[in-house]
Amino acid sequence: MTTPSEGAAKAASSTSRAGRNLPAAIGSAVVLLAAIALCLATFDGFPFVFLACAAICVGIWELGRGLASAGVRLPVEPLYAGAAAMLFGAWFGGAPPLATALAVTALAVMLWRLRLGVAGFVRDATAGVFTAVYVPFLAGFVVLLLRPDDGVWRVLTFILVTIASDIGGYAAGVLLGRHPMAPVISPKKSWEGFAGSAVSCMVVGWLCVTYLLDGDWWVGVLLGALAVVTATLGDLFESVIKRDLGIKDMSQIVPGHGGLMDRLDSLLATVAPTWLVLYYLVDVSSTAGL
């Protein structure tokens, strides 16, 4: 029979220096990546739009849950509808429907909030418009990445480069981390971890752009250098939100990671710059990834 002290020791042994339960975190990551790969591999990646839409709706729910702890009433219904309109609009029509759907969603959020009266209107409506931009609008850029003939490989490049930031930063931070980057915001982040993120991002960016997209090597290095900055800022940005709301995680829906937004933060911050770099510096190739 396991004693309480033995149980605590086992729990501690499965939790890394960075504060994660590694077995649970790895298992969750494998499941999520398998779902993404399956969706990208079928019907030209169209199922991925459904997966992204579902993930974004969960992210909106998590933000609403977190904001509620601070007394903010997030108008989630128009945000759910707006998320679907933005992502599917981006798939079928590109950037113009994405931008139009954002504008309509912002208006719908304000009109929906009117039903609850005057008190707190500006606070709640502002939170709703912020959420519309931060979550579904930024996520729409991953659908824009998916639209070209080599879109599946562009999305894969984006995901791998962003993941490289997390893995490289985690490994270097755990092994070498000594100098905190932003102790008030995220005590576990270190400059050594940032250096590890930078190296891994640029290497993965170089490999992906060169071998998956038939692009120039320097574009991959540039993409990696840009991604490490945006991914780190996205993570810090999410940490600021959670500290301001007085919560540790957005939810516990992803074992070992916390909430889905705790994993989407760096992706959302990185996707638009990635789309920009690849759109202007890498030609669409029908033989990419082969």
NUZA-826357 format. One record per residue: residue in three letters; x, y, z of N, C-alpha, C in turn. Coordinates in steps of 0.02 Angstrom, whole numbers, padded with zeros to 5 digits, always signed. Atoms other than C-alpha are relative to their C-alpha. Layout:
BEGIN
ALAXYZXYZXYZ;...
This chain:
BEGIN
MET+00043-00060+00000+00000+00000+00000+00044+00063+00000;THR-00040-00061+00005+00068+00171-00048-00019+00050+00054;THR+00012-00049-00053+00087+00292+00096-00006+00069-00031;PRO+00005-00068+00027+00047+00478+00074+00068+00029-00019;SER-00066-00027+00016+00232+00520+00079+00028-00030-00063;GLU-00023+00032+00061+00271+00391-00056-00036+00027-00061;GLY+00038-00029+00056+00131+00460-00164+00025+00069-00018;ALA-00026-00067+00013+00198+00635-00145+00068-00004-00035;ALA-00065+00008+00031+00372+00574-00191-00007-00019-00074;LYS+00011+00018+00070+00306+00491-00349-00025+00059-00042;ALA+00026-00059+00037+00211+00648-00399+00057+00048-00013;ALA-00055-00047+00008+00366+00752-00369+00049-00025-00053;SER-00047+00027+00048+00474+00633-00472-00024+00006-00072;SER+00027-00006+00068+00357+00647-00621-00007+00073-00021;THR+00004-00071+00015+00359+00837-00612+00070+00027-00011;SER-00066-00025+00017+00506+00921-00697+00016+00064+00036;ARG-00021-00063-00029+00607+01069-00639-00041+00059-00027;ALA+00039-00054+00031+00502+01175-00757-00073-00001+00022;GLY+00067-00001-00028+00345+01127-00662-00050-00041-00039;ARG+00046+00039+00039+00270+01004-00786+00003-00074+00021;ASN+00002+00072-00006+00215+00824-00766+00019-00027-00069;LEU-00026+00017+00066+00323+00759-00908-00037-00057-00035;PRO+00037+00053+00035+00235+00593-00944-00067+00023-00027;ALA+00064-00025+00023+00066+00677-00953+00007+00051-00056;ALA-00011-00051+00051+00135+00823-01054+00019-00031-00067;ILE-00021+00033+00062+00219+00709-01181-00059-00038-00031;GLY+00058+00037+00026+00064+00599-01196-00050+00046-00033;SER+00048-00048+00029-00049+00749-01226+00026+00028-00065;ALA-00029-00028+00061+00071+00822-01354-00003-00050-00058;VAL+00002+00052+00052+00079+00657-01450-00071-00005-00028;VAL+00070+00005+00022-00112+00647-01457-00019+00060-00043;LEU+00017-00060+00038-00130+00827-01515+00035+00002-00068;LEU-00037+00000+00063+00006+00811-01647-00026-00053-00048;ALA+00028+00052+00042-00069+00648-01711-00066+00023-00032;ALA+00063-00026+00027-00239+00732-01731+00013+00052-00054;ILE-00018-00051+00050-00159+00878-01824+00025-00033-00064;ALA-00027+00034+00058-00062+00761-01938-00054-00035-00041;LEU+00054+00035+00034-00216+00658-01978-00044+00049-00040;CYS+00042-00050+00034-00318+00814-02021+00036+00031-00060;LEU-00037-00029+00055-00180+00886-02130+00009-00049-00058;ALA-00015+00051+00051-00156+00722-02223-00061-00020-00041;THR+00060+00021+00036-00336+00706-02284-00035+00060-00032;PHE+00041-00050+00035-00440+00805-02411+00034+00068-00004;ASP-00038-00061+00009-00303+00934-02443+00003+00043+00064;GLY-00005-00036-00063-00303+00981-02259-00064+00033+00024;PHE+00062-00033-00020-00484+01038-02253-00024-00020+00070;PRO+00021+00017-00068-00523+00938-02094+00038+00040+00054;PHE-00038-00040-00048-00387+01041-02010-00037+00064+00019;VAL+00038-00061-00015-00500+01193-02023-00052-00014+00054;PHE+00047+00019-00052-00631+01102-01919+00035-00009+00067;LEU-00038+00010-00061-00499+01051-01792+00021+00068+00029;ALA-00021-00066-00024-00433+01230-01782-00059+00038+00029;CYS+00059-00035-00024-00609+01298-01761-00021-00026+00069;ALA+00017+00029-00065-00645+01177-01619+00049+00023+00054;ALA-00051-00022-00048-00480+01222-01534-00009+00073+00020;ILE+00009-00071-00013-00515+01408-01550-00062+00011+00044;CYS+00060-00006-00042-00690+01388-01475+00016-00020+00072;VAL-00022+00018-00067-00611+01298-01327+00041+00056+00031;GLY-00040-00057-00025-00486+01442-01312-00044+00058+00021;ILE+00047-00054-00018-00629+01568-01311-00035-00017+00066;TRP+00031+00021-00062-00716+01467-01176+00047+00008+00059;GLU-00049-00007-00053-00557+01464-01072+00011+00074+00019;LEU-00008-00071-00014-00533+01652-01089-00061+00027+00036;GLY+00061-00021-00035-00715+01680-01040-00001-00022+00072;ARG-00003+00028-00067-00690+01569-00889+00050+00040+00043;GLY-00049-00038-00037-00533+01663-00838-00022+00071+00014;LEU+00023-00069-00009-00607+01835-00866-00057+00004+00050;ALA+00055+00000-00048-00760+01786-00764+00025+00005+00072;SER-00029-00004-00068-00646+01768-00612+00016+00071+00019;ALA-00012-00072-00013-00613+01955-00630-00063+00041-00009;GLY+00063-00036+00006-00797+01999-00651-00017+00023-00070;VAL+00013-00019+00069-00790+02016-00841-00046-00051-00032;ARG+00047+00044+00034-00937+01945-00938+00015+00000-00074;LEU-00019+00004+00071-00869+01890-01106-00058-00024-00042;PRO+00055+00023+00043-01001+01880-01244+00023-00057-00045;VAL-00031+00056+00035-00949+01706-01300-00040-00023-00061;GLU+00040+00026+00056-01095+01665-01416+00019+00031-00067;PRO-00022-00028+00065-01052+01792-01553+00073-00015-00015;LEU-00069+00017+00012-00869+01748-01529+00007-00070-00030;TYR+00000+00067+00030-00903+01564-01566-00019+00004-00074;ALA+00023-00007+00069-01000+01611-01722+00052+00037-00042;GLY-00051-00039+00036-00867+01738-01771+00061-00042-00015;ALA-00057+00043+00011-00729+01609-01751-00011-00045-00061;ALA+00016+00042+00058-00815+01492-01874+00000+00041-00064;ALA+00003-00043+00060-00847+01636-01995+00070+00020-00023;MET-00068-00021+00018-00665+01694-01989+00040-00057-00030;LEU-00042+00054+00024-00584+01524-02010-00025-00029-00066;PHE+00026+00028+00062-00700+01456-02144-00001+00053-00055;GLY-00006-00053+00049-00704+01625-02229+00070+00004-00028;ALA-00069+00000+00023-00515+01622-02237+00014-00059-00047;TRP-00012+00058+00042-00519+01447-02312-00031+00009-00069;PHE+00035-00005+00064-00645+01486-02448+00017+00064-00038;GLY-00010-00063+00035-00600+01667-02485+00064+00037+00013;GLY-00063-00033-00014-00432+01713-02411-00005+00056+00051;ALA-00006-00053-00049-00387+01871-02317-00061+00047+00004;PRO+00057-00047-00006-00536+01985-02364-00057-00026+00042;PRO+00053+00025-00045-00670+01872-02286+00023-00005+00073;LEU-00025+00003-00069-00559+01848-02133-00005+00068+00034;ALA+00004-00067-00028-00546+02036-02105-00072+00023+00008;THR+00071-00020-00004-00731+02064-02143-00035-00035+00058;ALA+00031+00038-00054-00783+01926-02022+00021+00028+00068;LEU-00022-00030-00062-00678+02007-01886-00039+00063+00015;ALA+00038-00062-00010-00765+02175-01911-00071-00014+00020;VAL+00069+00017-00016-00937+02095-01908-00004-00031+00070;THR-00001+00030-00067-00891+01994-01753+00006+00053+00054;ALA-00008-00054-00049-00834+02150-01661-00066+00037+00010;LEU+00065-00033-00005-01000+02234-01701-00051-00045+00036;ALA+00047+00047-00031-01098+02078-01651+00013-00006+00075;VAL-00017+00003-00071-01005+02070-01485-00030+00059+00038;MET+00027-00060-00034-01055+02248-01442-00076-00002+00003;LEU+00074+00004+00001-01236+02222-01495-00025-00053+00049;TRP+00020+00055-00045-01248+02057-01399+00005+00022+00073;ARG-00010-00022-00070-01181+02138-01241-00052+00051+00022;LEU+00052-00050-00018-01315+02274-01248-00058-00031+00038;ARG+00056+00034-00033-01441+02145-01188+00006+00000+00076;LEU-00011+00004-00072-01363+02147-01015+00001+00068+00034;GLY+00004-00066-00030-01380+02333-00988+00063+00041-00004;VAL-00054-00048+00005-01264+02480-00964+00060-00017+00043;ALA-00055+00012-00047-01162+02428-00813+00050-00051-00027;GLY-00054+00044+00024-00995+02356-00868+00002-00010-00075;PHE+00003+00010+00073-01035+02376-01053+00068+00009-00032;VAL-00064-00014+00031-00869+02455-01103+00051-00054+00018;ARG-00047+00052-00022-00769+02329-01000-00012-00065-00036;ASP+00015+00065+00030-00859+02175-01069+00007+00002-00076;ALA-00006-00005+00073-00869+02236-01249+00073+00004-00021;THR-00071-00005+00016-00685+02282-01248+00034-00068+00006;ALA-00028+00068-00009-00641+02109-01181-00021-00045-00059;GLY+00023+00040+00055-00747+02033-01319+00037+00015-00065;VAL-00036-00019+00060-00663+02131-01459+00072-00023+00005;PHE-00069+00024-00011-00492+02092-01384+00004-00075-00014;THR+00000+00072+00011-00535+01907-01383-00008-00017-00073;ALA+00011+00013+00071-00597+01913-01563+00064+00008-00040;VAL-00063-00012+00036-00430+01984-01621+00053-00051+00021;TYR-00053+00041-00028-00318+01882-01507-00006-00073-00018;VAL+00007+00072+00010-00392+01710-01536-00022-00018-00072;PRO+00019+00024+00067-00496+01679-01695+00033+00037-00058;PHE-00030-00036+00056-00424+01819-01803+00071-00022-00012;LEU-00068+00023+00010-00244+01770-01773+00002-00072-00024;ALA+00003+00069+00022-00291+01588-01794-00017-00005-00074;GLY+00018+00000+00071-00361+01633-01965+00061-00002-00046;PHE-00060+00000+00042-00183+01655-02028+00027-00070-00012;VAL-00023+00068+00013-00148+01470-02008-00042-00030-00057;VAL+00041+00022+00057-00293+01439-02129+00026+00033-00064;LEU-00030-00032+00059-00215+01566-02248+00064-00037-00021;LEU-00059+00041+00015-00054+01464-02235-00019-00063-00037;LEU+00022+00065+00027-00153+01309-02284-00027+00005-00071;ARG+00036-00007+00064-00234+01379-02442+00043-00015-00062;PRO-00038+00013+00061-00089+01369-02569+00008-00075-00014;ASP-00010+00070+00018-00044+01207-02660+00045-00037+00049;ASP-00046+00031-00049+00096+01175-02535-00019+00020+00071;GLY+00022-00026-00064-00010+01236-02390+00011-00047+00059;VAL-00010+00049-00054+00002+01075-02289+00072+00006+00027;TRP-00070-00005-00021+00192+01093-02287+00015+00067+00033;ARG-00009-00065-00033+00180+01277-02241-00027-00002+00072;VAL+00026+00007-00068+00070+01236-02092+00046-00043+00042;LEU-00046+00044-00036+00187+01095-02043+00064+00038+00020;THR-00059-00040-00016+00335+01214-02053-00014+00047+00058;PHE+00019-00045-00054+00245+01340-01943-00004-00036+00067;ILE+00009+00037-00063+00200+01209-01812+00067-00024+00026;LEU-00064+00027-00022+00373+01130-01808+00047+00054+00026;VAL-00043-00055-00023+00464+01296-01793-00022+00026+00068;THR+00025-00024-00065+00351+01352-01651+00012-00050+00055;ILE-00014+00052-00050+00366+01186-01561+00074-00001+00018;ALA-00072-00001-00013+00555+01198-01580+00018+00052+00052;SER-00012-00052-00050+00550+01358-01479-00014-00026+00070;ASP+00019+00026-00065+00460+01272-01337+00047-00054+00024;ILE-00043+00056-00019+00567+01114-01338+00071+00024+00014;GLY-00068-00026-00011+00733+01205-01358+00006+00042+00062;GLY-00001-00041-00060+00690+01331-01225-00008-00040+00063;TYR+00011+00043-00058+00628+01197-01106+00064-00038+00018;ALA-00060+00040-00013+00784+01088-01126+00057+00044+00026;ALA-00054-00044-00022+00908+01232-01112-00015+00031+00068;GLY+00018-00031-00064+00812+01311-00969+00009-00048+00058;VAL-00007+00050-00054+00807+01151-00866+00073-00016+00013;LEU-00069+00020-00009+00989+01107-00897+00047+00057+00018;LEU-00047-00055-00007+01071+01278-00901-00028+00064+00030;GLY+00032-00062-00021+00945+01407-00842+00026+00027+00066;ARG-00026-00033-00060+01024+01527-00717-00024+00072+00006;HIS+00015-00072+00000+00973+01703-00768-00072+00011-00022;PRO+00071-00010+00018+00785+01743-00763-00009+00055-00053;MET+00014-00049+00052+00717+01834-00914-00051+00052+00024;ALA+00053-00045-00024+00559+01907-00837-00027-00029+00065;PRO+00019+00034-00063+00550+01851-00654-00068+00020+00027;VAL+00065-00022-00026+00395+01953-00614-00056-00032-00039;ILE+00052+00027+00043+00297+01884-00762+00002-00076-00003;SER-00008+00072+00008+00366+01708-00786+00066-00021+00032;PRO-00062+00014-00036+00494+01655-00655+00042-00057-00030;LYS-00037+00057+00026+00542+01494-00745+00035+00014-00067;LYS-00033-00016+00064+00595+01579-00908+00068+00030+00013;SER-00069-00024-00009+00782+01610-00923+00029+00021-00067;TRP-00034-00020+00061+00898+01690-01048+00035-00059-00033;GLU-00029+00061+00028+00984+01522-01068-00052-00039-00039;GLY+00054+00033+00036+00817+01448-01116-00016+00035-00065;PHE+00013-00038+00061+00790+01588-01241+00053-00015-00053;ALA-00054+00017+00047+00960+01549-01319-00012-00069-00030;GLY+00016+00067+00026+00910+01366-01333-00057+00002-00050;SER+00056-00009+00046+00747+01418-01415+00024+00028-00067;ALA-00024-00032+00061+00840+01528-01539+00037-00049-00045;VAL-00038+00048+00039+00960+01391-01593-00046-00052-00032;SER+00045+00052+00026+00824+01258-01611-00047+00028-00053;CYS+00045-00030+00049+00706+01376-01703+00034+00012-00067;MET-00035-00015+00063+00835+01430-01831+00021-00063-00036;VAL-00018+00063+00032+00894+01252-01863-00061-00032-00031;VAL+00061+00030+00026+00716+01186-01883-00028+00043-00058;GLY+00023-00043+00055+00669+01338-01989+00040-00011-00063;TRP-00044+00013+00058+00818+01309-02104-00018-00067-00032;LEU+00015+00066+00027+00777+01123-02123-00069-00002-00033;CYS+00068+00003+00027+00590+01148-02151-00007+00040-00064;VAL+00007-00042+00059+00601+01292-02275+00040-00030-00058;THR-00042+00028+00053+00741+01206-02372-00028-00064-00028;TYR+00018+00068+00022+00676+01028-02378-00075-00012-00007;LEU+00072+00009+00008+00487+01047-02359-00030+00048-00050;LEU+00030-00052+00042+00457+01207-02457+00043+00020-00059;ASP-00046-00017+00055+00605+01213-02579+00019+00074+00000;GLY-00018-00070-00005+00647+01386-02514+00074+00009+00015;ASP-00070-00016-00016+00813+01473-02481+00014-00011+00073;TRP-00017+00017-00068+00905+01422-02324-00004+00061+00046;TRP-00002-00059-00043+00921+01601-02262-00071+00021+00020;VAL+00069-00015-00019+00731+01620-02264-00019-00041+00061;GLY+00014+00043-00058+00720+01473-02144+00033+00026+00063;VAL-00035-00028-00058+00849+01551-02029-00036+00063+00024;LEU+00037-00061-00018+00756+01717-02036-00066-00018+00034;LEU+00063+00021-00029+00592+01629-02000+00010-00025+00072;GLY-00014+00025-00067+00669+01540-01850+00017+00056+00048;ALA-00018-00056-00043+00744+01701-01781-00062+00042+00019;LEU+00061-00038-00014+00577+01789-01797-00047-00040+00046;ALA+00046+00042-00039+00481+01641-01724+00020-00003+00073;VAL-00020+00005-00070+00586+01631-01566-00021+00063+00039;VAL+00021-00062-00033+00545+01813-01528-00075+00001+00010;THR+00074-00003-00005+00359+01801-01565-00026-00054+00047;ALA+00023+00054-00043+00338+01633-01478+00013+00016+00073;THR-00016-00018-00070+00425+01696-01321-00045+00056+00024;LEU+00044-00055-00018+00324+01857-01321-00072-00025+00010;GLY+00067+00028-00008+00164+01758-01346-00009-00036+00066;ASP+00002+00036-00063+00205+01649-01197-00002+00049+00059;LEU-00001-00051-00054+00246+01801-01089-00066+00038+00002;PHE+00064-00035+00004+00088+01888-01149-00055-00039+00036;GLU+00049+00042-00033-00018+01741-01092+00012-00001+00075;SER-00017+00000-00071+00074+01740-00925-00024+00064+00034;VAL+00024-00064-00027+00032+01924-00900-00076-00003+00010;ILE+00074+00005-00006-00153+01888-00933-00018-00041+00061;LYS+00017+00044-00056-00155+01746-00807+00017+00032+00067;ARG-00018-00034-00063-00063+01846-00674-00049+00056+00016;ASP+00048-00054-00011-00181+01992-00699-00067-00027+00024;LEU+00063+00030-00020-00330+01875-00679+00007-00041+00064;GLY-00011+00037-00062-00250+01785-00531-00011-00075-00007;ILE+00008+00072+00010-00254+01611-00608+00066-00030-00023;LYS-00062+00034+00020-00117+01482-00637-00003-00025-00071;ASP+00011+00026+00068-00186+01398-00794-00069+00021-00023;MET+00065-00018+00027-00328+01440-00910-00053-00053+00015;SER+00043+00055-00020-00402+01269-00872+00046-00060+00012;GLN-00039+00062-00007-00346+01088-00845-00021-00050-00053;ILE+00028+00043+00052-00414+01021-01008+00052-00043-00036;VAL-00055+00037+00032-00243+00964-01075+00047-00026+00054;PRO-00043+00027-00053-00154+00847-00952+00074+00017-00010;GLY-00071-00017+00003+00021+00906-00913+00015+00069-00029;HIS-00011-00066+00031-00003+01073-01001-00045+00054+00029;GLY+00047-00049-00024-00150+01157-00916-00056+00009-00050;GLY+00053-00014+00049-00271+01242-01034+00025-00002-00071;LEU-00020-00001+00070-00272+01238-01223+00032+00067-00018;MET-00030-00065+00012-00234+01425-01224+00072+00003+00025;ASP-00068+00003-00024-00076+01384-01126+00047-00030-00052;ARG-00039+00027+00055-00018+01292-01283-00009+00040-00064;LEU+00013-00040+00060-00095+01407-01412+00034+00068+00001;ASP-00026-00069-00006-00014+01566-01345+00057+00015-00048;SER-00057-00012+00045+00151+01550-01439-00019-00010-00073;LEU+00022+00012+00069+00065+01481-01594-00038+00060-00028;LEU+00038-00058+00023-00056+01628-01605+00044+00060-00013;ALA-00045-00057+00009+00085+01753-01586+00046-00008-00060;THR-00049+00015+00052+00191+01668-01718-00030-00007-00070;VAL+00028+00020+00064+00068+01624-01856-00002+00057-00050;ALA+00004-00054+00049+00043+01796-01936+00069+00019-00028;PRO-00067-00012+00028+00231+01836-01950+00024-00056-00044;THR-00020+00056+00042+00258+01661-02018-00032+00003-00068;TRP+00035-00007+00063+00125+01686-02150+00032+00055-00043;LEU-00030-00057+00036+00204+01854-02197+00066-00020-00033;VAL-00065+00020+00026+00379+01781-02218-00008-00049-00057;LEU+00008+00051+00052+00323+01630-02317-00037+00026-00061;TYR+00038-00027+00056+00200+01727-02424+00044+00041-00047;TYR-00040-00045+00041+00329+01853-02484+00068-00029-00019;LEU-00069+00023+00013+00492+01753-02479+00006-00071-00024;VAL-00003+00070+00024+00446+01574-02526-00054-00010-00053;ASP+00048+00012+00054+00365+01535-02693-00038-00065+00014;VAL+00040+00060-00007+00224+01409-02693+00028-00054-00047;SER-00028+00055+00039+00290+01241-02752-00046-00060+00002;SER+00043+00059+00004+00186+01093-02812+00038-00063+00020;THR-00041+00059-00018+00332+00976-02771+00028+00006+00069;ALA-00027-00009-00067+00366+01041-02596-00015-00060+00043;GLY+00009+00055-00047+00391+00908-02464+00010-00069-00030;LEU-00007+00065+00033+00420+00770-02592+00074-00021-00001;
